[in-house]
Amino acid sequence: MSELSSVGEADQRIRARMPTFGSERLPLDAVMGRVLRQDVYAERDQPPFDRVMMDGIAIILGNGALRVFRLAGSQLAGMSGQALDDPRGCIEVTTGAMLPCGCDCVIPIEQTRRDGEQYVLLEGGAPTRHQCIHPQGSDCREGEALLTPGVRIRAPEMAVLAANGVAEVEVARVPSVAIIATGDELAGVDQPLARGQIRRSNDRALATALAARGFGDVVLTQVADDLAATKAKLAGLLATKQVLVLSGGVSVGQRDYVPEALHALGVEKVLHRIAQRPGKPMWFGIGPQGQVVFALPGNPLSALVCAVRYMLPALEQAIGLVSAAPPQVALAAGTITHPSLTCFVPVRVHHDAAGRAWAQPVPSPTSGDFSSLPRTHGIVELAPAETAAPAGTVAVFHSW
């Protein structure tokens, strides 16, 4: 039996062997949620001109004593060319318009009253120079770096790309993934159940976890507990997919054929079995053409724990996503530990009035119990310890 890897060692060994999946150029409207693989620079100053921030009138402030201004024209958003050289005049402006040449103050419309062809400043109004003006280049200057590789393209990044004329974007390729459920006892979600059968659920749970992180090119399939069938199924998928995720068949039972089948197909074992609870039987390897194989335990909680602790972070690293370290939380109540195994405990997270994150343990009776997981937000990672972890213990949190 292979020696157990520690959680830290397993994570390092997996990440060290992860390949990269390359990049591709796609139209701007096709890159939402993808990972950026290029630098993006400011096309021009932002704002590109002194921009009016409020509907109102633009004036030359002077000494600030004037209360009545003669209307000399208007400048709307998208227009240019207006100028003012009369300190007694004003130009009507709208939000987003260029500041008319010569003006140095914008008075909001609600601080004025129009009287024929002139505007009167209301009582209490005290305009100041440069008020309600967004100066040219105050956000960024032309050529300034705005985005770097490794960020996920969310709404703010999309706005920057569009505003700077990036019509085609280089993004990380999303690897093709196959999820293989193993086991004679598994029935489809819409099939009648025979005695001794359970419905397939791990494959859909894992596919959902992958999709939530941007890995949507996923197919689901199943194989019985049979060595020849397992070898045939995996051989076909290794020829067509970049990532294989197996659920079940990876422990040391008499019908756990996955490690033997993978070895026969030339998949190099990088690790098998981790000193943790749940999820100890996890297997990871690299195929002959660089395919990535995550063989996860079949128990639902074990599979999800291994997915969020190892598989998802490793795949995000492979597509170049620059991720922050997992957050830390404090236990709201004591919970179990083990003297030689890292324990992963489902928790529900809340924040107190000071903003501190607290994790309420929701332990599962067994790694096969997943009915309580919808009431949790993720898992905490508790290092081996001789005694239980008391309330207030700070632990790393991994979100589902």
Residue pairs with C-beta under 8 A, 6 or more apart in sequence:
1 252
1 273
2 272
2 273
3 273
4 273
4 274
4 275
4 280
5 13
5 271
5 273
5 274
5 275
6 274
6 275
6 342
7 274
7 275
7 276
7 309
7 342
7 381
9 271
10 271
10 274
10 282
10 284
10 310
11 309
11 310
11 313
13 270
13 271
13 284
14 270
14 271
14 284
14 310
14 314
15 313
15 314
15 317
17 270
17 284
17 286
18 292
18 314
18 315
18 317
18 318
19 286
19 290
19 292
19 318
20 318
20 319
20 320
21 172
21 173
21 174
21 175
21 242
21 318
21 319
22 172
22 173
23 37
23 170
23 171
23 172
23 173
24 170
24 171
24 173
25 168
25 169
25 170
25 171
26 34
26 168
26 169
26 171
27 167
27 168
27 169
28 158
28 161
28 162
28 166
28 167
28 168
28 169
31 153
31 158
31 161
31 169
31 171
32 153
32 158
33 152
33 153
33 154
33 214
34 152
34 153
34 169
34 171
34 172
34 174
34 214
35 150
35 151
35 152
35 153
35 171
35 172
35 214
35 319
35 320
35 321
36 147
36 148
36 149
36 150
36 151
36 152
36 153
36 157
36 169
36 170
36 171
36 172
37 149
37 150
37 170
37 171
37 172
37 320
38 149
38 169
38 170
39 145
39 147
39 148
39 149
40 145
40 146
40 147
40 148
40 160
40 161
40 164
40 166
41 143
41 144
41 145
41 146
41 164
42 140
42 141
42 142
42 143
42 144
42 146
42 164
43 142
43 163
43 164
43 165
44 142
45 136
45 137
45 140
45 141
45 142
46 137
46 139
46 140
46 163
47 134
47 135
47 136
47 137
47 138
47 139
48 136
49 98
49 99
49 136
50 98
50 99
50 133
50 134
50 135
50 136
51 96
51 97
51 98
51 99
51 133
51 134
51 136
52 58
52 75
52 77
52 93
52 94
52 95
52 96
52 97
52 98
52 99
52 106
52 132
52 133
52 134
53 95
53 106
53 132
53 133
53 134
54 95
54 106
54 108
54 109
54 132
55 93
55 94
55 95
55 108
55 109
56 92
56 93
56 106
56 107
56 108
56 109
56 111
56 112
56 132
57 69
57 90
57 91
57 92
57 93
57 106
57 107
57 109
57 112
57 119
58 75
58 84
58 90
58 91
58 93
58 99
58 100
58 103
58 105
58 106
59 66
59 69
59 84
59 87
59 89
59 90
59 103
59 104
59 105
59 106
59 107
59 127
60 84
60 85
60 86
60 87
60 89
60 102
60 103
60 104
60 105
61 104
61 105
61 127
61 128
61 129
62 87
64 126
64 127
64 128
66 87
66 88
66 121
67 120
67 121
68 88
68 115
68 118
68 119
68 120
68 121
69 88
69 89
69 90
69 118
69 119
69 121
70 86
70 88
70 89
70 90
70 117
70 118
71 89
71 90
71 91
71 92
71 117
71 118
71 119
72 84
72 86
72 89
72 90
72 91
73 82
73 84
73 91
73 92
73 100
74 82
74 91
74 92
74 93
75 81
75 82
75 91
75 92
75 93
75 94
75 97
75 98
75 100
76 93
76 94
76 97
77 94
77 95
77 96
77 97
78 96
78 97
79 97
79 98
80 98
82 91
82 100
82 101
83 100
83 101
83 102
84 90
84 91
84 100
84 101
84 102
84 103
85 102
90 107
90 119
91 100
91 103
93 99
93 100
93 106
99 106
99 133
104 129
104 130
104 133
105 127
105 128
105 129
105 130
105 131
105 132
105 133
106 131
106 132
106 133
107 119
107 121
107 125
107 127
107 131
107 132
108 132
111 121
111 122
111 125
111 127
112 119
112 120
112 121
112 122
112 125
113 119
113 120
113 122
114 120
121 127
140 146
146 160
146 164
147 157
147 160
147 161
149 320
149 322
150 320
150 321
150 322
151 157
151 321
151 322
152 214
152 321
153 161
153 169
153 171
161 169
172 319
172 320
172 321
173 319
174 214
174 215
174 216
174 217
174 319
175 215
175 217
175 242
175 243
175 292
175 315
175 318
175 319
176 217
176 218
176 219
176 240
176 241
176 242
176 243
177 210
177 215
177 217
177 218
177 219
177 241
177 242
177 243
177 244
177 245
178 218
178 219
178 220
178 221
178 237
178 240
178 241
178 243
178 244
178 245
179 203
179 206
179 207
179 218
179 219
179 220
179 221
179 245
179 246
179 247
180 203
180 221
180 222
180 223
180 233
180 234
180 237
180 244
180 245
180 246
180 247
181 200
181 202
181 203
181 220
181 221
181 222
181 223
181 247
181 248
182 222
182 223
182 224
182 225
182 230
182 246
182 247
182 248
182 249
182 257
182 258
182 298
183 224
183 225
183 248
183 249
183 298
184 224
184 225
184 255
185 196
185 197
185 198
186 197
186 198
186 199
186 200
186 222
187 193
187 194
187 197
187 198
187 199
187 200
188 199
188 200
189 199
189 200
189 201
189 204
191 199
193 199
200 222
201 300
201 370
202 247
202 248
202 296
202 298
202 300
202 303
203 220
203 222
203 247
204 220
205 300
205 303
205 304
205 370
206 245
206 247
206 296
206 303
206 304
206 307
207 218
207 220
209 304
209 307
209 308
209 312
209 400
210 216
210 218
210 245
210 312
210 315
211 218
213 312
213 315
213 316
214 319
215 315
219 241
221 233
221 237
223 229
223 230
223 233
223 234
224 230
225 249
225 255
225 256
225 257
226 257
227 257
227 260
227 261
230 249
230 257
230 258
230 261
231 261
231 264
231 265
234 244
234 261
234 262
234 265
235 265
237 244
238 244
238 265
238 267
238 287
238 288
238 289
238 291
241 291
242 290
242 291
242 292
243 291
243 292
243 293
243 294
243 315
244 287
244 291
244 292
244 293
244 294
245 293
245 294
245 296
245 307
245 311
246 258
246 293
246 294
246 295
246 296
247 296
247 297
247 298
247 303
248 256
248 258
248 296
248 297
248 298
249 255
249 256
249 257
249 258
249 295
249 298
250 256
250 258
250 259
250 272
250 281
250 282
250 283
250 295
250 296
250 297
250 298
251 281
251 297
251 298
252 281
258 283
258 295
259 269
259 272
259 283
259 295
262 269
262 283
262 285
262 293
262 295
263 269
265 287
265 288
266 287
266 288
267 285
267 286
267 287
267 288
267 291
267 293
268 285
268 286
268 287
269 283
269 284
269 285
270 284
270 285
270 286
271 282
271 283
271 284
272 281
272 282
272 283
272 284
273 280
273 281
273 282
273 283
274 280
274 282
275 340
275 341
275 342
275 384
276 305
276 341
276 342
276 343
276 344
277 338
277 341
277 342
277 343
277 344
277 367
278 297
278 299
278 301
278 302
278 305
278 344
278 367
279 296
279 297
279 302
279 303
279 305
279 306
279 309
279 344
279 367
280 297
280 302
280 341
281 297
281 302
282 294
282 295
282 296
282 297
282 302
282 306
282 310
283 293
283 294
283 295
284 293
284 294
284 295
284 310
285 293
285 295
286 292
286 293
287 293
292 314
292 315
292 318
294 306
294 307
294 310
294 311
296 302
296 303
296 306
296 307
296 311
297 303
297 306
297 367
299 366
299 367
299 368
300 367
300 368
300 369
300 370
300 373
301 346
301 364
301 366
301 367
301 368
301 369
301 370
301 373
302 367
304 370
304 373
304 400
305 344
305 379
308 378
308 379
308 398
308 399
308 400
309 344
309 379
309 381
309 398
313 323
316 323
317 323
326 396
326 397
326 398
327 357
327 396
327 397
328 357
328 394
328 395
328 396
328 397
329 347
329 349
329 357
329 358
329 359
329 380
329 394
329 395
329 397
330 356
330 357
330 358
330 359
330 392
330 393
330 394
330 395
331 347
331 358
331 359
331 361
331 380
331 389
331 390
331 391
331 392
331 393
331 394
331 395
332 350
332 358
332 359
332 360
332 361
332 391
333 360
333 361
333 391
334 361
334 388
334 389
334 390
334 391
334 393
335 343
335 345
335 361
335 363
335 380
335 382
335 388
335 389
336 343
336 345
336 363
336 382
336 388
336 389
337 343
337 382
337 383
337 384
337 385
337 386
337 387
337 388
337 389
338 384
338 385
339 384
339 385
339 386
340 384
341 384
342 381
342 382
342 383
342 384
343 381
343 382
344 379
344 380
344 381
344 382
344 398
345 361
345 362
345 363
345 379
345 380
345 382
346 361
346 362
346 363
346 364
346 372
346 373
346 376
346 378
346 379
347 359
347 360
347 361
347 362
347 376
347 377
347 378
347 379
347 380
347 397
348 359
348 360
348 362
348 375
348 376
348 377
349 357
349 358
349 359
349 360
349 377
349 378
349 397
350 357
350 358
350 360
351 357
351 358
352 358
357 397
359 380
359 395
359 397
361 380
362 372
362 375
362 376
364 370
364 372
364 373
373 400
376 400
377 399
377 400
378 397
378 398
378 399
378 400
379 397
379 398
379 400
380 395
380 396
380 397
380 398
381 395
381 396
381 397
381 398
382 389
382 393
382 395
389 395
